[in-house]
Amino acid sequence: MANIKSAQKRAKQTIVRNARNNSQRSMLRTSVKKVLKALQAGDAETAAAAFAVAQPLLDRFASRGLIHKNKAARHKSRLNARIKALKAG
């Protein structure tokens, strides 16, 4: 443990931030998995509804720096393409 007061505070802040980041990253992954699960089941409506929930999460966490903005864009693009292909086919 740190001996200096400012270092002790930084250590506490790191613990809190790590917990928050892990929770948010888990929530994001779960929302993306729900879209993928609906796509594998062949249910375009459920996939579209799940994507509508996942898309703002991807944007929000990319803007906060939890994930890279290009990763968020890539996920949105690929999921949306798969939903469109399922609706068309």
C-alpha positions as CSV (number, residue, x, y, z in Angstrom):
1,M,0.0,0.0,0.0
2,A,1.1,3.5,-0.7
3,N,2.6,5.7,2.1
4,I,1.9,9.1,0.6
5,K,-1.6,10.5,1.0
6,S,-2.1,11.4,-2.6
7,A,-0.9,7.9,-3.7
8,Q,-3.4,6.3,-1.3
9,K,-6.1,8.4,-2.9
10,R,-5.0,7.4,-6.4
11,A,-5.0,3.7,-5.4
12,K,-8.6,4.1,-4.1
13,Q,-9.7,5.8,-7.3
14,T,-8.1,3.1,-9.4
15,I,-10.0,0.4,-7.6
16,V,-13.3,2.2,-8.1
17,R,-12.6,3.0,-11.8
18,N,-11.5,-0.6,-12.5
19,A,-14.7,-1.9,-11.0
20,R,-16.8,0.5,-13.0
21,N,-14.9,-0.2,-16.3
22,N,-15.3,-4.0,-15.8
23,S,-19.0,-3.7,-15.1
24,Q,-19.6,-1.5,-18.1
25,R,-17.5,-3.7,-20.4
26,S,-19.4,-6.7,-19.2
27,M,-22.7,-5.0,-19.9
28,L,-21.5,-4.0,-23.4
29,R,-20.4,-7.6,-24.2
30,T,-23.7,-9.0,-23.0
31,S,-25.7,-6.6,-25.2
32,V,-23.7,-7.5,-28.2
33,K,-24.0,-11.2,-27.4
34,K,-27.8,-10.8,-27.3
35,V,-27.7,-9.5,-30.9
36,L,-25.5,-12.4,-32.0
37,K,-27.7,-15.0,-30.3
38,A,-30.8,-13.6,-32.0
39,L,-29.0,-13.6,-35.4
40,Q,-28.0,-17.2,-34.9
41,A,-31.6,-18.1,-34.1
42,G,-32.6,-16.4,-37.3
43,D,-34.9,-13.9,-35.5
44,A,-34.4,-10.6,-37.3
45,E,-37.0,-8.7,-35.2
46,T,-35.4,-9.7,-31.9
47,A,-31.9,-9.0,-33.3
48,A,-33.0,-5.5,-34.4
49,A,-34.5,-4.8,-31.0
50,A,-31.3,-6.0,-29.3
51,F,-29.2,-4.0,-31.7
52,A,-31.2,-0.9,-30.8
53,V,-30.1,-1.4,-27.2
54,A,-26.5,-2.3,-28.0
55,Q,-25.8,0.6,-30.4
56,P,-26.1,3.5,-27.9
57,L,-24.0,1.5,-25.5
58,L,-21.3,1.1,-28.1
59,D,-21.4,4.8,-28.9
60,R,-21.4,5.9,-25.2
61,F,-18.5,3.7,-24.1
62,A,-16.5,4.6,-27.2
63,S,-16.9,8.3,-26.4
64,R,-15.8,7.6,-22.8
65,G,-12.8,5.7,-23.9
66,L,-13.8,2.3,-22.6
67,I,-13.4,0.9,-26.1
68,H,-11.8,2.4,-29.2
69,K,-14.1,4.4,-31.4
70,N,-13.1,2.2,-34.4
71,K,-14.0,-0.9,-32.5
72,A,-17.5,0.5,-31.8
73,A,-17.9,1.4,-35.4
74,R,-16.8,-2.0,-36.6
75,H,-19.2,-3.8,-34.3
76,K,-22.1,-1.6,-35.3
77,S,-21.3,-2.0,-39.0
78,R,-21.0,-5.8,-38.9
79,L,-24.0,-6.4,-36.7
80,N,-26.2,-4.1,-38.8
81,A,-25.0,-5.8,-42.0
82,R,-25.9,-9.2,-40.6
83,I,-29.4,-8.0,-39.5
84,K,-30.1,-6.5,-43.0
85,A,-28.9,-9.7,-44.6
86,L,-31.2,-11.8,-42.4
87,K,-34.2,-9.5,-43.2
88,A,-33.5,-9.6,-46.9
89,G,-32.9,-13.4,-47.0
